[in-house]
Amino acid sequence: MGARNTARDFGWVTRLIHWLTALGVILMLALGTYIASIRPSLGNLWLFGLHKSLGLSLFALTLARLSWHLLSPPPAPLSEGVPRWQVTAARAVHWMLYALLLAIPLSGWIASAATGIDVVLFGRLTLPPIVPPSETLDRLFFGVHGVLTSLLAVLILLHAGAAVHHHLLRRDRTLRRMIEG
């Protein structure tokens, strides 16, 4: 199987980015849930930095995926016999997933900048603050970050459930072509 997508199948680049994103999102949901439950201290501050670094890495990976799709468009969904509303819903869920994979890291960056604490990628690169320190923005954007993340979790369950539905009940190649190409 080649790197590029074909009219029928996903190439290895798309599949690699998909599964790296899936793994990253699961890790981020677990880490984000954990750090939301603890009180920041000098002993656990590195976890917050790791969360920011991984989140912005997922942001970059999402931009790479969208760019790759311009160069190598994904194959059409396997929609034979699928009700039109399901095809439309699947397309909407995909676009919402992309939008959330961009909006969640941006809302986290804004919220972090609003605290007045630098956002440092993997302890090396300090990103510029994109908003001035503000308690109001801090609360607002951490709230937005949480709501968007909850929405992402729901959409991931829908996305994964639909893939399993196609695999087990419809017995089509939807899931297999994201695994095997």
Sequence and secondary structure as in RCSB ss.txt:
>XXXX:A:sequence
MGARNTARDFGWVTRLIHWLTALGVILMLALGTYIASIRPSLGNLWLFGLHKSLGLSLFALTLARLSWHLLSPPP
APLSEGVPRWQVTAARAVHWMLYALLLAIPLSGWIASAATGIDVVLFGRLTLPPIVPPSETLDRLFFGVHGVLTS
LLAVLILLHAGAAVHHHLLRRDRTLRRMIEG
>XXXX:A:secstr
  SS  SSS  HHHHHHHHHHHHHHHHHHHHHHHHHTS   TTTHHHHHHHHHHHHHHHHHHHHHHHHHHHS   
    TT  HHHHHHHHHHHHHHHHHHHHHHHHHHHHHHHHT  EEETTTEEE  SS   HHHHHHHHHHHHHHHH
HHHHHHHHHHHHHHHIIIII  SHHHHHHT 
